[in-house]
Amino acid sequence: MSPFLAEIIGTAFIIALGDGVVANVVLNKSKGNQGGWIVITMGWAMAVFVGVFCAGQYSGAHLNPAVTIALAVKGSFSWALVPAYIAAQMLGAMLGALLVWLCYKKHFDATTDAASKLGVFCTIPAIRTPGYNFLTEFIATLVFILAVFYITKPATGIGSLDALPVAFVVLAIGLSLGGPTGYAINPARDLGPRIMHAILPISGKGGSDWAYAWIPIAGPVAGAVTAALIYNAFLAS
């Protein structure tokens, strides 16, 4: 399997299972309706496990533009490959979101709250304060990337053997730092499904909240770059 296809498939698995658990919890008449935050964070952690395990041996399982950029800044991944990896991650995220919509189509129809429908696809801040929302995404991604660097040292990707510890990191971030913004920590995870929310024929969906969309992109990228610089300056040896 080519690295490009592996990044598409791995990211699609993450979003299909990650957005899928959100749909299960928040959409009306679902078996998991009102399952709560623990269910969502566990579902997202297992989604990352599946995506990383499946893609690891083929692409290094970045599955996240923040990871790809951080590895390039760190000097362990070629900048020439960054655009292709990010493109694959975006395509995979959009595909995963499409699968969730198809699976939960009747439950989207049965749900009247537009915010719940949007929340299946992308992050929504609990308290909308752009500066603090950005800071939360920055810190959460900084922690995530530094942890990934230690787990994968000295590799250029995550790899299938690292799938479980990376999933535990995602679980810990969701439980501990995820409350303010929903912990995107992955620009493709937020932007790809947000685009799908905008274009899919979801009844009563409302807007896609594009005014907020820059935060789960810029915050994770800034956090990832900072993590790479800190690692190179102080922690690499």
SERO-4910 file (N, C-alpha, C, O; in steps of 0.05 Angstrom, whole numbers):
BEGIN
 pado doro    nc1    nc2    nc3   cac1   cac2   cac3    cc1    cc2    cc3    oc1    oc2    oc3
  Met    A     17    -24      0      0      0      0     18     25      0     37     26     15
  Ser    A     11     45    -16     26     69    -17     22     86      8      1     84     20
  Pro    A     42    102     16     37    119     39     13    138     36     -1    143     55
  Phe    A      9    148     12    -14    166      7    -40    152     13    -57    163     26
  Leu    A    -43    128      2    -68    113      7    -71    105     37    -93    106     48
  Ala    A    -48     99     49    -49     91     77    -58    115     95    -73    111    114
  Glu    A    -49    139     88    -58    162    103    -87    168     99   -101    176    117
  Ile    A    -97    163     74   -126    166     69   -142    147     86   -161    154    100
  Ile    A   -134    121     84   -150    100     98   -148    104    128   -168    102    142
  Gly    A   -124    108    139   -120    111    168   -136    135    179   -149    132    200
  Thr    A   -135    157    165   -150    181    174   -180    176    171   -195    185    188
  Ala    A   -188    162    150   -217    156    147   -227    138    170   -249    142    180
  Phe    A   -210    119    179   -218    103    202   -221    120    227   -240    117    242
  Ile    A   -202    138    231   -203    155    255   -229    171    255   -243    172    276
  Ile    A   -236    184    233   -260    201    232   -285    184    233   -305    192    246
  Ala    A   -286    162    218   -310    146    218   -317    136    246   -340    136    254
  Leu    A   -296    128    261   -301    118    288   -303    140    309   -318    138    328
  Gly    A   -287    162    305   -287    184    323   -312    201    321   -326    205    341
  Asp    A   -318    210    297   -343    225    293   -367    206    297   -389    215    306
  Gly    A   -363    180    292   -384    161    296   -393    159    325   -416    157    331
  Val    A   -373    159    344   -381    157    372   -395    183    381   -413    182    398
  Val    A   -387    206    370   -402    230    376   -430    229    366   -449    236    381
  Ala    A   -434    219    342   -461    216    332   -478    197    349   -501    202    354
  Asn    A   -465    176    358   -479    156    375   -489    169    401   -510    162    411
  Val    A   -473    187    412   -479    199    437   -499    223    435   -517    226    452
  Val    A   -496    239    414   -511    264    414   -536    264    396   -554    280    400
  Leu    A   -539    245    377   -562    245    360   -585    230    372   -582    210    385
  Asn    A   -609    240    366   -633    228    377   -638    200    368   -631    193    345
  Lys    A   -649    184    385   -658    156    380   -635    137    374   -640    115    364
  Ser    A   -611    145    379   -588    127    376   -586    110    401   -594    119    423
  Lys    A   -576     86    398   -573     68    422   -555     80    443   -558     74    467
  Gly    A   -536     96    434   -517    108    454   -524    136    462   -508    149    475
  Asn    A   -548    146    456   -555    173    462   -552    180    491   -560    165    509
  Gln    A   -539    203    496   -533    213    523   -513    195    538   -514    193    563
  Gly    A   -496    182    523   -476    165    535   -455    180    551   -442    169    569
  Gly    A   -450    205    544   -432    222    560   -404    224    549   -396    211    530
  Trp    A   -389    242    563   -362    249    554   -342    225    555   -325    223    538
  Ile    A   -345    207    575   -327    185    577   -330    167    552   -310    157    542
  Val    A   -354    163    543   -358    146    519   -345    160    495   -332    146    479
  Ile    A   -348    186    492   -336    200    470   -306    198    470   -293    192    450
  Thr    A   -294    204    494   -265    203    495   -254    175    491   -233    172    478
  Met    A   -267    155    501   -258    127    496   -261    120    467   -243    108    455
  Gly    A   -283    129    455   -287    123    426   -266    136    409   -256    123    390
  Trp    A   -259    161    415   -238    174    399   -211    161    403   -196    159    384
  Ala    A   -205    153    428   -179    140    432   -177    114    416   -157    108    404
  Met    A   -199     98    417   -199     73    401   -198     78    371   -187     63    356
  Ala    A   -211    100    363   -209    108    335   -181    113    326   -172    104    305
  Val    A   -166    127    343   -138    133    337   -122    107    336   -104    103    319
  Phe    A   -128     89    355   -114     63    356   -118     48    330    -98     38    318
  Val    A   -142     46    320   -148     32    295   -134     45    272   -121     31    256
  Gly    A   -136     71    269   -124     85    247    -94     82    246    -82     77    226
  Val    A    -81     86    269    -52     84    271    -43     55    266    -23     50    252
  Phe    A    -57     36    278    -49      8    275    -50     -1    245    -32    -15    236
  Cys    A    -71      8    231    -74      0    203    -55     14    184    -45      2    165
  Ala    A    -48     39    190    -32     55    171     -2     55    178     15     62    162
  Gly    A      4     47    203     31     51    213     54     40    196     73     53    191
  Gln    A     51     15    187     73      2    172     76     13    144     96      8    131
  Tyr    A     56     28    134     57     37    106     65     67    104     79     74     85
  Ser    A     56     84    123     61    112    120     73    125    145     80    149    145
  Gly    A     77    109    166     85    121    192     61    131    207     64    141    230
  Ala    A     37    130    196     12    136    209     13    165    222      8    168    246
  His    A     18    184    205     16    212    215    -14    218    220    -21    224    243
  Leu    A    -30    216    200    -59    218    201    -68    245    213    -91    247    223
  Asn    A    -51    265    212    -56    290    225    -36    310    215    -12    306    218
  Pro    A    -44    332    202    -25    352    192     -6    363    214     17    369    208
  Ala    A    -16    364    238      1    374    260     25    355    264     47    364    269
  Val    A     20    329    263     41    310    266     61    312    242     85    312    246
  Thr    A     50    313    218     67    315    195     85    340    196    109    338    191
  Ile    A     73    363    202     89    388    203    109    387    226    132    395    222
  Ala    A    101    376    249    120    374    272    144    357    265    166    364    271
  Leu    A    139    334    251    161    317    244    179    330    224    204    326    224
  Ala    A    168    346    206    184    361    186    201    382    200    225    385    194
  Val    A    189    397    219    204    417    234    226    404    250    248    414    253
  Lys    A    220    381    262    239    366    278    262    356    261    284    351    271
  Gly    A    258    353    235    279    345    217    279    315    211    299    305    200
  Ser    A    258    301    218    257    272    214    237    264    192    230    241    189
  Phe    A    227    284    177    209    279    155    213    300    134    217    323    140
  Ser    A    213    291    109    219    309     86    197    329     82    173    322     81
  Trp    A    204    355     80    185    376     74    172    371     46    149    379     42
  Ala    A    186    358     28    175    353      2    150    335      2    134    336    -16
  Leu    A    148    318     23    126    300     25    102    312     41     81    300     41
  Val    A    106    334     54     86    346     71     60    352     56     39    344     66
  Pro    A     60    365     33     35    371     19     19    346     13     -6    346     16
  Ala    A     32    325      3     17    300     -4      5    287     20    -17    278     19
  Tyr    A     20    287     42      9    275     67    -15    290     77    -35    278     84
  Ile    A    -13    317     77    -36    333     86    -60    329     68    -83    328     77
  Ala    A    -55    328     42    -77    324     23    -91    297     28   -116    295     28
  Ala    A    -75    277     33    -86    250     39   -102    251     65   -124    239     66
  Gln    A    -92    264     85   -106    266    110   -133    281    107   -153    272    119
  Met    A   -133    302     92   -158    316     87   -178    298     72   -202    298     79
  Leu    A   -169    284     52   -187    267     37   -198    245     55   -222    238     54
  Gly    A   -181    233     71   -190    213     90   -210    223    110   -230    209    116
  Ala    A   -205    247    120   -224    259    140   -251    264    127   -272    259    140
  Met    A   -251    273    103   -277    278     89   -291    252     83   -316    250     86
  Leu    A   -276    231     76   -288    205     71   -300    194     97   -322    183     96
  Gly    A   -285    196    118   -295    186    144   -321    200    152   -339    187    162
  Ala    A   -322    226    149   -346    241    156   -370    233    139   -392    231    148
  Leu    A   -365    228    113   -386    218     96   -397    192    106   -422    188    106
  Leu    A   -380    174    114   -389    148    124   -406    151    149   -426    137    152
  Val    A   -399    169    166   -415    174    191   -443    184    183   -463    175    195
  Trp    A   -444    203    165   -470    214    156   -487    192    145   -511    191    151
  Leu    A   -476    175    128   -491    153    116   -502    134    137   -525    125    136
  Cys    A   -484    128    156   -492    109    177   -514    120    195   -532    105    204
  Tyr    A   -512    146    201   -531    158    220   -551    176    207   -563    194    220
  Lys    A   -556    172    181   -574    190    166   -601    193    180   -611    216    183
  Lys    A   -614    171    188   -640    173    201   -639    187    228   -659    199    236
  His    A   -617    186    241   -614    199    267   -609    228    264   -617    244    281
  Phe    A   -595    236    243   -593    265    236   -621    276    230   -628    298    239
  Asp    A   -636    260    216   -664    269    210   -681    272    235   -698    289    236
  Ala    A   -676    254    254   -692    254    279   -683    275    299   -696    278    320
  Thr    A   -661    288    294   -649    308    313   -656    336    303   -651    342    279
  Thr    A   -667    352    320   -674    380    312   -653    400    319   -654    422    308
  Asp    A   -635    394    338   -616    414    347   -593    416    327   -578    397    323
  Ala    A   -590    439    314   -569    443    294   -541    441    306   -523    431    293
  Ala    A   -537    450    331   -511    449    343   -502    420    348   -478    414    345
  Ser    A   -521    403    354   -514    375    358   -505    362    332   -486    347    331
  Lys    A   -518    369    310   -511    359    284   -483    369    276   -467    354    266
  Leu    A   -477    395    281   -451    405    275   -429    392    292   -408    386    282
  Gly    A   -436    387    317   -417    376    336   -408    348    329   -387    338    338
  Val    A   -424    333    313   -416    307    303   -392    310    285   -374    293    285
  Phe    A   -391    331    269   -371    335    248   -346    349    258   -324    342    250
  Cys    A   -349    369    275   -326    386    282   -329    396    310   -349    392    323
  Thr    A   -308    409    320   -307    418    347   -323    445    351   -323    461    333
  Ile    A   -334    448    374   -349    472    382   -339    479    410   -340    462    428
  Pro    A   -330    504    415   -321    510    442   -343    511    462   -365    519    456
  Ala    A   -337    503    487   -357    504    508   -363    532    516   -386    540    521
  Ile    A   -342    549    518   -344    578    522   -329    591    500   -305    588    498
  Arg    A   -343    606    483   -331    617    459   -314    642    466   -325    664    469
  Thr    A   -288    638    469   -269    659    474   -245    654    457   -228    638    465
  Pro    A   -243    666    433   -223    657    413   -195    655    424   -181    636    418
  Gly    A   -186    674    439   -159    673    449   -154    649    467   -134    635    464
  Tyr    A   -172    644    486   -169    621    503   -174    595    488   -161    575    494
  Asn    A   -192    595    469   -197    571    453   -172    563    438   -164    540    436
  Phe    A   -159    584    426   -133    579    412   -113    568    431    -99    549    424
  Leu    A   -111    580    455    -91    571    474    -95    542    483    -76    527    486
  Thr    A   -121    535    486   -127    507    494   -118    488    472   -105    468    479
  Glu    A   -124    494    447   -115    476    425    -85    476    423    -73    455    417
  Phe    A    -73    499    427    -43    500    427    -31    482    448    -13    466    442
  Ile    A    -40    484    473    -29    469    495    -34    439    491    -16    423    495
  Ala    A    -59    432    484    -66    404    480    -49    391    459    -40    368    461
  Thr    A    -45    405    437    -28    394    415      1    393    422     15    374    415
  Leu    A     10    413    437     38    413    447     43    388    463     63    375    459
  Val    A     25    382    482     28    359    499     27    333    481     43    315    485
  Phe    A      8    332    463      5    309    446     30    304    429     40    281    428
  Ile    A     41    324    416     64    321    399     89    313    415    104    295    406
  Leu    A     93    326    437    116    318    454    114    289    463    134    275    463
  Ala    A     90    281    470     87    253    479     92    234    455    105    213    459
  Val    A     82    241    431     87    225    408    116    223    402    126    201    394
  Phe    A    131    245    405    160    244    400    174    224    418    192    210    409
  Tyr    A    166    223    443    179    204    461    170    176    455    187    157    458
  Ile    A    145    172    448    136    145    442    150    134    417    157    110    417
  Thr    A    154    150    397    164    141    371    194    145    368    205    136    348
  Lys    A    208    157    386    236    163    384    251    138    376    248    117    389
  Pro    A    268    139    354    274    161    337    260    160    310    271    169    290
  Ala    A    237    148    308    224    142    283    214    167    269    213    189    281
  Thr    A    206    165    244    196    187    228    165    187    226    153    203    212
  Gly    A    153    168    240    124    167    241    116    153    267    132    150    285
  Ile    A     91    146    269     81    134    294     86    104    293    100     93    310
  Gly    A     75     91    272     80     62    269     60     45    284     50     54    305
  Ser    A     54     22    274     33      5    285     39     -4    314     20     -7    330
  Leu    A     64     -8    320     70    -17    347     65      4    368     63     -1    392
  Asp    A     64     29    359     59     52    378     30     59    379     23     79    392
  Ala    A     12     44    367    -16     51    365    -29     53    393    -43     73    398
  Leu    A    -24     34    410    -38     34    436    -28     57    454    -45     71    465
  Pro    A     -2     61    457      6     84    474     -3    111    463    -10    129    479
  Val    A     -3    114    437    -14    139    425    -43    142    431    -53    164    437
  Ala    A    -58    120    430    -87    121    437    -91    129    466   -109    144    472
  Phe    A    -73    119    484    -75    127    512    -70    157    516    -82    170    532
  Val    A    -51    168    500    -46    197    501    -70    212    493    -78    232    506
  Val    A    -83    204    471   -107    217    461   -129    215    482   -144    235    487
  Leu    A   -132    192    495   -152    189    516   -146    208    539   -164    221    549
  Ala    A   -121    210    548   -114    227    570   -119    257    563   -129    272    580
  Ile    A   -113    265    539   -118    292    530   -148    298    530   -156    319    539
  Gly    A   -163    280    520   -192    284    519   -204    287    547   -221    304    551
  Leu    A   -195    269    565   -206    270    592   -197    295    607   -212    306    623
  Ser    A   -172    304    603   -160    324    619   -161    352    607   -165    372    621
  Leu    A   -157    354    581   -155    380    568   -176    385    547   -177    406    534
  Gly    A   -194    365    543   -213    367    521   -238    383    527   -252    390    508
  Gly    A   -243    390    552   -268    403    559   -273    430    546   -296    435    537
  Pro    A   -253    448    545   -259    474    534   -266    475    504   -283    491    496
  Thr    A   -253    459    488   -257    461    458   -265    435    445   -271    436    421
  Gly    A   -264    413    459   -269    388    445   -245    375    433   -247    355    419
  Tyr    A   -222    386    439   -195    376    432   -192    366    404   -191    342    398
  Ala    A   -191    385    385   -187    378    357   -159    365    354   -157    342    344
  Ile    A   -138    379    363   -110    370    361   -102    359    334    -82    345    331
  Asn    A   -118    365    314   -114    354    287   -130    371    267   -154    369    266
  Pro    A   -116    388    252   -131    405    233   -148    390    213   -171    399    207
  Ala    A   -139    367    203   -155    352    184   -180    340    197   -201    339    185
  Arg    A   -177    332    222   -200    321    237   -223    341    239   -246    333    238
  Asp    A   -216    367    241   -237    387    243   -246    398    216   -270    400    210
  Leu    A   -226    405    199   -233    419    174   -246    400    154   -266    408    141
  Gly    A   -236    376    151   -248    357    131   -278    352    137   -294    356    119
  Pro    A   -285    344    161   -313    340    167   -329    365    167   -353    365    161
  Arg    A   -317    388    174   -332    413    173   -340    420    144   -362    429    138
  Ile    A   -322    414    125   -329    417     97   -352    399     89   -370    407     74
  Met    A   -351    374     99   -372    355     92   -399    365    104   -420    362     92
  His    A   -398    376    128   -423    387    140   -434    408    122   -458    411    119
  Ala    A   -416    424    111   -426    447     94   -438    437     68   -457    450     58
  Ile    A   -429    415     57   -438    407     30   -458    384     31   -473    381     11
  Leu    A   -460    369     52   -479    347     53   -508    357     57   -512    378     70
  Pro    A   -527    343     46   -555    352     49   -567    343     75   -585    326     76
  Ile    A   -558    355     97   -567    349    124   -590    367    131   -587    392    131
  Ser    A   -613    356    136   -637    372    141   -633    388    167   -625    377    188
  Gly    A   -640    414    166   -639    431    190   -612    434    203   -610    437    227
  Lys    A   -591    433    186   -564    432    198   -554    459    207   -536    460    224
  Gly    A   -564    481    197   -553    507    204   -526    512    191   -518    498    173
  Gly    A   -512    533    201   -486    540    190   -464    521    200   -467    506    219
  Ser    A   -441    523    187   -418    507    193   -398    521    211   -376    510    216
  Asp    A   -405    544    221   -388    559    241   -360    564    230   -340    558    243
  Trp    A   -359    576    206   -333    582    194   -317    603    209   -293    605    207
  Ala    A   -331    620    224   -317    640    240   -298    628    261   -278    639    268
  Tyr    A   -305    604    270   -289    590    290   -268    571    277   -249    563    290
  Ala    A   -272    564    252   -257    543    239   -227    547    240   -212    527    238
  Trp    A   -217    571    241   -188    576    240   -174    566    266   -151    559    265
  Ile    A   -189    565    288   -176    559    314   -167    530    315   -144    525    323
  Pro    A   -184    510    307   -174    482    307   -155    476    285   -146    453    282
  Ile    A   -148    496    269   -126    493    249   -101    506    260    -80    493    262
  Ala    A   -103    532    266    -80    547    275    -69    538    302    -45    537    306
  Gly    A    -87    532    321    -78    524    347    -62    499    346    -40    498    357
  Pro    A    -71    477    334    -55    453    332    -29    456    317     -9    445    325
  Val    A    -30    471    295     -5    475    279     16    490    296     39    483    297
  Ala    A      7    512    309     25    527    326     36    510    349     60    511    355
  Gly    A     19    494    361     28    476    383     47    456    373     66    449    387
  Ala    A     42    445    349     60    424    338     87    436    332    108    423    338
  Val    A     88    459    319    114    472    313    129    478    338    153    473    339
  Thr    A    116    489    358    129    495    383    140    470    397    162    470    408
  Ala    A    124    448    396    134    423    408    159    414    394    178    404    407
  Ala    A    160    416    367    183    407    353    208    424    360    230    413    363
  Leu    A    204    450    362    226    468    369    236    463    397    260    463    402
  Ile    A    218    458    416    226    452    443    241    425    444    261    423    457
  Tyr    A    231    406    429    244    379    429    272    382    418    291    371    430
  Asn    A    275    396    396    302    398    384    321    414    402    345    408    403
  Ala    A    310    434    415    328    452    431    336    440    458    358    444    467
  Phe    A    318    424    470    323    416    498    321    386    503    332    377    523
  Leu    A    307    371    487    299    344    495    310    322    476    307    299    482
  Ala    A    322    330    454    329    310    434    352    291    442    353    268    434
  Ser    A    369    301    459    393    285    466    386    263    486    404    248    494
***
